[in-house]
Amino acid sequence: MQCALAVSLAGLLLACGMPPEAMAEWKLVREEDFRTATALDPAFWAVETGFHRNQEDQYYTASNISLGQGFLRIEARRESVPNAAWRAGAGNWRQARKASRYTSGSLHTRQSFRYGRFEVVARSPGGAGTWPAIWLLHESAGVYGEIDIYEAVGKHPDTVFAGVHYGRQPNTRQHKSGSVQVPGLDSGWHTHAVEWTPQRITVTVDGRTVLEFDPELAVAGGTDPLRQPMQLRINLALGGTWGGAIDDSRLPAHFDIASVRIWRWDGETSAPAVRWGR
């Protein structure tokens, strides 16, 4: 029976134009099915708190992330909360705000991954000022690499964005992006994925290519930023440098996640496996 199954599978792969050895390129190493989960795995996921990026308006809290109804929900709300990092007279925007008028949620993997296929099934919010994102990040001394699997902003309805960002300093970073139209983006579930190998980065939504990029193009000054171990991040921002003005009438806004799947790249011996731990 096992031999017959293997022969049938090989025949199916050949019929689809894929050699049987293609099956060996990806190995599922993590599956989060939030349709049945009752709690986040604290050994795998970390939750952010406070102000973090892009001068965004939301303050991240753990209470804005919940599980139930068959998905993980990140909720952005209009509510006032004190800023635990506030310092009188501080020049840093994260410390200068005494309080926030908005809250939302952000989580990331504790582990870092180097190459793989990352797939997230999600349902996005709509409304001006919303900025949901699914992305990979490496940030260390002198090296910054980011792969945006999915971003959307309410001021550009029905548009899915993907991108890569790399460089030593924020003011000299290079950017490459792509986008596709997805009618009814905020009314249904969509599959956002990236296949990341040493030779290519391919980002898709529902199987449609949004962006393709060669990591070699990011190599400069002795750094290789898009071939470094990265954490997977999922968040719902409000406002900030890209989100823009917030439509309070559309709040609370919800970014729902049905599942997260991560495959390791095994296509060639030079590709390092997933690195568990940081």
C-alpha positions in Angstrom: 0.0 0.0 0.0 2.8 2.5 0.9 4.6 1.7 -2.4 1.4 2.2 -4.4 0.8 5.5 -2.6 4.3 6.7 -3.3 4.0 5.8 -7.0 0.6 7.6 -7.2 2.1 10.7 -5.6 5.1 10.7 -7.8 2.8 10.4 -10.9 0.7 13.3 -9.6 3.8 15.5 -9.2 5.0 14.6 -12.7 1.6 15.4 -14.1 1.7 18.8 -12.4 5.2 19.4 -13.9 7.1 18.9 -10.6 9.7 16.2 -10.1 9.2 13.9 -7.1 12.3 15.3 -5.4 10.4 18.6 -5.1 8.6 17.1 -2.1 11.9 17.1 -0.2 12.4 20.8 -0.4 10.0 21.8 2.4 9.5 20.2 5.8 6.7 21.3 8.0 8.2 22.4 11.4 5.4 24.4 13.0 1.7 24.5 12.7 -0.5 26.8 14.7 -4.2 26.0 14.1 -6.1 28.8 16.0 -9.4 27.2 15.0 -9.0 24.7 17.9 -6.3 26.4 20.1 -7.4 27.7 23.5 -4.2 29.6 24.4 -1.0 31.0 22.8 2.1 28.9 23.4 4.3 31.2 25.5 7.4 29.2 24.6 6.8 30.0 20.9 5.1 33.4 20.9 6.1 36.6 22.6 3.6 39.6 22.9 4.9 43.2 22.6 3.8 46.0 24.9 4.2 49.8 24.5 5.0 52.0 21.6 7.5 50.5 19.0 7.7 51.6 15.4 6.9 54.2 12.7 5.5 56.7 15.2 2.3 54.7 15.2 -0.6 55.8 17.4 -1.4 52.5 19.1 0.0 51.3 22.4 0.5 47.5 22.2 -1.0 45.4 25.1 -1.5 41.7 25.7 -5.2 42.3 26.4 -5.8 43.2 22.7 -5.0 39.6 21.7 -7.5 36.9 22.3 -8.4 33.4 21.1 -11.9 32.2 20.4 -14.6 31.8 17.8 -12.1 29.7 15.7 -9.3 32.2 15.3 -6.7 34.4 17.0 -8.0 38.0 17.1 -5.9 41.2 17.3 -8.2 44.1 18.2 -7.4 47.8 17.8 -9.5 50.0 20.1 -10.0 53.7 20.8 -9.2 53.8 24.6 -6.8 55.8 26.8 -3.9 54.0 28.5 -0.9 55.4 30.3 2.6 55.0 28.7 4.8 53.0 31.1 7.9 54.3 29.3 6.9 58.0 29.6 9.6 60.4 30.7 9.0 64.1 31.2 10.9 66.1 28.5 12.0 63.0 26.7 13.1 63.5 23.0 12.3 59.9 22.0 8.7 59.7 20.7 8.2 56.4 22.5 8.9 58.1 25.8 7.5 61.6 25.1 3.9 60.5 25.0 2.4 60.4 28.5 -0.5 58.3 27.3 -2.1 56.8 24.2 -5.6 57.2 22.8 -5.4 53.8 21.0 -4.5 50.2 21.8 -3.8 47.2 19.7 -1.8 44.0 19.6 1.5 42.6 18.3 3.1 39.2 18.6 6.3 37.6 17.2 8.0 34.2 17.4 10.7 33.8 20.0 12.6 31.6 17.6 14.4 32.9 14.5 14.2 31.1 11.2 16.6 31.2 8.2 14.8 30.3 5.0 11.5 28.5 4.7 7.9 28.8 3.6 5.7 30.9 5.9 1.9 30.8 5.4 -0.7 32.7 7.4 -4.4 32.5 6.8 -5.9 35.9 7.8 -8.9 38.2 7.7 -8.1 41.9 7.6 -9.8 45.0 8.9 -10.9 47.9 6.9 -11.1 51.6 7.6 -8.8 54.6 7.3 -5.8 54.4 9.6 -5.7 50.6 10.0 -2.3 48.9 9.1 -2.2 45.1 9.5 1.1 43.4 8.8 2.7 39.9 8.6 6.5 40.2 8.3 9.9 38.7 8.9 12.6 40.8 10.7 16.3 40.6 11.4 17.8 43.5 13.3 21.3 43.5 14.8 24.3 45.8 15.0 24.9 47.2 11.5 22.5 44.7 9.8 18.8 45.2 9.1 16.7 42.9 6.9 12.9 42.8 6.6 10.6 40.8 4.4 7.0 42.0 4.4 4.7 39.1 3.6 1.6 41.2 3.9 0.7 44.8 4.6 -2.4 46.8 4.0 -3.5 50.3 4.8 -7.1 51.4 5.0 -6.5 54.4 2.8 -5.8 52.0 -0.1 -8.8 49.6 0.1 -8.5 46.2 -1.5 -4.7 46.4 -2.0 -2.2 43.9 -0.7 1.4 45.1 -0.4 4.6 43.1 0.0 8.2 44.3 0.2 11.8 43.9 1.3 13.8 46.5 3.2 17.6 46.3 4.0 20.5 48.5 4.9 22.6 49.7 7.8 20.8 52.9 8.7 17.1 54.0 8.4 18.0 56.9 6.2 20.0 54.8 3.7 17.9 51.7 3.6 16.8 50.2 0.2 13.3 49.3 -0.5 11.6 47.1 -3.1 7.8 46.6 -3.0 4.9 45.1 -5.0 1.2 45.2 -4.8 -1.9 43.5 -6.2 -5.6 44.3 -6.0 -7.8 41.9 -4.0 -11.5 42.9 -4.2 -13.2 42.5 -0.9 -10.0 42.2 1.0 -11.5 43.0 4.3 -14.6 40.8 3.9 -13.0 37.3 3.6 -10.1 35.0 4.5 -6.9 35.1 2.4 -3.7 33.1 2.4 -0.5 35.1 2.7 2.7 33.3 2.1 6.4 33.7 1.3 8.9 31.2 0.0 12.4 32.3 1.1 15.5 30.5 -0.1 19.1 31.6 -0.6 18.3 32.4 -4.2 14.8 33.9 -4.1 12.1 35.5 -2.1 8.6 35.0 -3.5 5.6 36.6 -1.8 2.0 35.5 -2.7 -1.6 36.1 -1.7 -4.0 33.3 -2.5 -1.3 31.9 -4.8 -0.9 35.2 -6.8 2.6 36.6 -6.9 2.9 40.0 -5.2 6.7 40.3 -5.2 9.8 38.4 -6.3 13.3 39.4 -5.2 16.9 38.0 -5.3 18.5 38.2 -1.8 21.9 38.6 -3.5 20.8 42.1 -4.6 20.9 43.2 -0.9 24.5 42.2 -0.3 26.7 45.2 0.4 29.5 46.3 2.6 30.2 42.9 3.8 26.6 42.3 5.0 24.0 39.9 3.7 20.8 41.2 5.3 18.2 39.1 3.6 19.9 35.8 4.4 19.9 36.2 8.1 17.8 34.4 10.8 14.5 36.3 11.2 11.5 36.3 13.5 7.9 36.1 12.2 5.8 39.0 13.3 2.0 39.7 13.2 0.5 43.0 14.3 -2.2 45.5 13.7 -1.0 49.1 13.8 -3.0 52.4 13.7 -1.9 55.6 12.0 1.8 56.3 12.0 4.0 57.2 9.1 2.1 55.1 6.5 -1.3 54.4 8.1 -2.3 58.0 8.2 -5.4 59.5 9.8 -7.6 57.1 11.8 -11.3 56.8 11.3 -12.5 56.3 14.8 -16.0 55.3 13.6 -14.4 52.1 12.2 -13.1 51.0 15.6 -12.7 48.5 17.1 -10.9 47.0 14.1 -10.1 43.3 14.0 -7.2 41.4 12.4 -8.1 37.7 12.6 -5.6 34.8 12.2 -6.9 31.3 11.5 -3.6 29.5 11.1 0.2 29.8 10.8 2.3 27.2 9.1 6.1 27.2 8.8 8.1 24.9 6.6 11.9 24.5 6.6 13.9 24.7 3.3 15.7 21.5 2.6 16.4 22.1 -1.1 20.1 22.2 -0.9 22.9 21.4 1.5 24.1 25.0 1.7 20.8 26.2 3.1 20.9 26.3 6.9 17.9 24.8 8.7 15.6 26.6 11.2 17.5 27.9 14.2 15.5 27.2 17.3 16.2 29.8 20.0 17.8 33.2 19.9 
